[in-house]
Amino acid sequence: MNTTLLIHSKHTLDFGDFQDYLEIPNLVLDFISEMPESIHWYFHREGTSTTLFAITSNLQDTYEVSIDNLASYDDLKFFPYLVDSLAKFLQGEVDIENLYEEVDEEVMRAHTVIVNCTPLGMHPYEKEMPAIPYKYLTEAHLLYDCIYNPEKTLFLQMGEEHGCRVKNGLEMLHMQADAAWEIWYKS
């Protein structure tokens, strides 16, 4: 399964110019596939992993940026930067409405620990939550929210309504503070 985000832009992508814009020397274009109605750029980050990234243009106004969900941790961290940078480069808008469209009952059943590490739920997004299919949550799920203020975000409230175990990020904040104290004052 891939994670794919859409970018809407009227501008045309020149991959070489995009590489220069990113200023990342290890971004290597592996190949380009040109079809009558689309162009696909496949590339990887040399020396860091074997994950293949893809950008697809429908030659009109939409770009799909994809990464394999089994990618390395570093590549998964790089992906949002890649999408954001491409959107800025193309002066386009990222479409996050379909971010969770591939998450179905089977995926929810297979992944019983769900972590919200987005700003959804904290000020000014208190009335928002990740758009996962909450109807598939069960008592087997643990929902963890990195947010600790408010104490129970909508994400955690939805978990409780479905019988899940829930935990906010306050303990993590305390653990980070303890670790920082050790690093700065006891070492």
N, C-alpha and C positions, 0 to 999 in steps of 0.2 A: 504494500500500500504506500502511496506517496502523499505527502502534504503538498498542496497546491494553493497558491494565492493568485488572485487576478489583479492586474493593474490596467486601468483604463487610461489611454493616452492617444492623442492624434499624432504624436511624434514617431519617427522611425528610428529603430535601434541600429547603431553601428557598434558592433561588439568591441572592436579595437578601441574606439573612443570611450566606451564604457569601462574597459579595462584600465585605461589611463585615468579616468575619473575616479575609480576606486583606489588607485595607488596601492594595489596589492600585487606585488611582483610574482607571487606563486599561483595566480589564477591562470589556468592553461585551457585554451579552447581545444577540445578534442576533435570535434567535427561539427559541420553544419549540414543539415538536411533541408533542402528546399523542395517544397511541393507546390502545386498550382495555387493552393489556397492558404499555405502556411509556411513559415520558416521555423526551424528548430535549431537552437544552439545548445550543444552539450559540452560541459566543461567540468574541471575538477580543481582542487587546490593541491598543487604539487608539493610533495614532502610532508603533507599532514594526514592524508587519508586516501582512500580509493573511492569515496563517495562521488557519484555523478550527479551534477546539478543540471537542470534543463530550463531553458527559457523558450517559450513558443509564442510566436506572433501569428494572429489570424489575418495579418496584412490589412487590417482595417483600424481597429482601435482597442484591441485587447491583447494583453500579454499574460501568459501563464508562467509562473515561476514555480518549479517543482524540486523536491528533494525526497529521497527514499526515507521512510520513517525508521529504517534500520541503520541510518547513518550514524557516524561517530558523534559523540557528545559535542566535540568542538565544531563539527559541521552543523549540527542542530542549533548551536549557539550562533553560528555565522549566518544561518538562513534569514532570520529577521533583518539583520544588517544588509544582506544582499537585496532583499525585497524593498526595504526602505530606500536604499541607495538607488536602485533601478527606478523606483517611483519618482525620486527627486531628479534623477538624470533625464527621465522622459517627461518631466513636469506633469506627472499623472497622479491618479488617485488609486489607492489600494482598496480593493473590495474585500472586506472581511465578513460579509454576510454569509458566505458559503464555506467559511473556515472549517466548520464541523460537519459538513454534509455527508462525509464518508463514515461518520460515527453512527453505527446502527446497533441493534440489540446484541448481535454477535460480538462486536467490538466492546460494548459495555460489559458483557458477561465475562469476557477474557481479561479485562482490566479492572480490577476491584479497588485499586488505589488511584484516586483522581486528585491531582494537585492543581489548585488555581494559583498561578504565579503571575497573574496579570493585575493591572490596577482596577479591574472591574470589581465593584463592591465597596471601594473606599472613595472618599471625597475627591472629585465631584461626581463619581460614578456609583453612588450608593444604591441606586435603583436598577443597576445592571448586574448581569452575571454571565459566565460563559454559556454559549448557546448549545450545550450538549443535550441529548435527549434524556431528560430527568426521569421520564416514565419507565426507563429500564433500570433504574437504581433499585438495589435490594439491600437486605440486612447484611449481606456479605461485603458491601462496599465501605470503604473509608474515604471520606472527603476531607482533604486538608487544604486550608486556605492560608497562604502566607500573610494575609492581612489580619491584623489584630484590632483594628479600630475602624468600624464598629466590631464589637465582640463577635456578633453573628451576622455575617453577610447574607445576602439572598441565596448565594451558592450553598452556604452551610444550612440555612433554613430549609431549602429544598431537600437537602440530604436528610435532615431530621424528619421531615414529612414522609420520607420514603423508608424510614427505619435504619438509615445508615449511621455508622459511627462518624462523628465530625470532630475536627480540631482546628483551632485558629493558630495564627503565627506568633502568639505572645511568648510561648515557651522558647521558640526559636530565637526571638529577639533577645531574651534573657541569656540564652546560651551564647549568642554572638557577643553580647556585652561582657560576659564572663571571659570568653576567649580573648577579646580585645584587651581587657584588664590584664590578663596573664602576659600577653605579648608586650604591652607597653610599660607595665609597672613592676612585673615580677621577674622578667628575664634578665 
